[in-house]
Amino acid sequence: MTKGKGGDLIYKCRHCGKIIRDTHVPDLQLAMIAMTSHAEHFWMKDWGTPMHITEVHYCDLKNIGVTDLIGGEYDE
């Protein structure tokens, strides 16, 4: 199996609308497949990267939102 190209998972907060790019994965295509097939626990264990379709986001000091995975961007 060939190694894929790494990149960042991109999330968007439902509450404040902020775009978050703070989760890097070594193979973006496999990560997206794993996320949509509910196999994220396998990849999380192998890569040491917590990956979820939704995450909690602390918008500011008084608000909390939920982010959704909206895509990914390959490394340049």
C-alpha positions in Angstrom: 0.0 0.0 0.0 1.4 3.4 -0.9 1.6 6.1 1.7 -0.8 8.9 1.0 -0.3 12.6 1.3 -0.7 14.2 4.7 -2.9 17.2 5.6 -5.1 19.0 8.0 -8.7 18.1 9.0 -10.9 21.2 8.7 -13.8 21.8 11.2 -16.3 24.6 11.3 -18.0 25.8 14.6 -21.8 25.8 14.5 -22.0 28.6 17.1 -19.4 31.2 16.0 -18.6 30.1 12.5 -14.8 29.8 13.1 -12.8 27.5 10.8 -10.4 25.3 12.8 -7.4 23.5 11.3 -5.6 22.0 14.3 -5.6 18.3 13.5 -2.9 17.0 11.2 -3.0 13.5 9.8 -0.3 11.6 7.9 -2.7 10.4 5.2 -5.6 12.7 4.6 -7.6 10.5 2.2 -7.4 7.5 4.6 -8.4 9.8 7.5 -11.5 11.0 5.6 -12.5 7.4 4.7 -12.0 6.3 8.3 -14.1 9.2 9.6 -17.0 8.5 7.3 -16.9 4.8 7.8 -16.9 5.1 11.6 -13.4 3.4 11.8 -11.8 6.4 13.4 -10.7 4.4 16.5 -8.4 2.3 14.4 -6.6 5.3 12.9 -6.5 7.2 16.1 -4.7 4.4 17.8 -2.2 4.0 14.9 -1.6 7.7 14.3 -2.0 9.0 17.9 -4.3 11.7 16.5 -7.8 12.1 18.0 -10.2 12.3 15.1 -14.0 12.8 15.3 -16.7 14.0 13.0 -17.7 16.6 15.7 -15.7 18.3 18.4 -16.3 20.7 21.2 -15.1 24.3 20.5 -14.5 27.0 23.2 -15.6 30.0 21.2 -14.6 32.5 23.8 -14.6 32.8 27.6 -18.3 32.3 28.0 -19.5 30.3 24.9 -19.1 26.7 23.8 -19.9 25.4 20.4 -19.8 22.2 18.4 -17.6 21.9 15.3 -18.4 19.7 12.3 -15.8 18.1 10.0 -16.2 19.9 6.7 -13.2 18.6 4.8 -9.5 18.5 4.6 -6.5 20.3 3.0 -3.4 18.5 1.8 0.0 19.7 2.8 1.7 21.9 0.2 
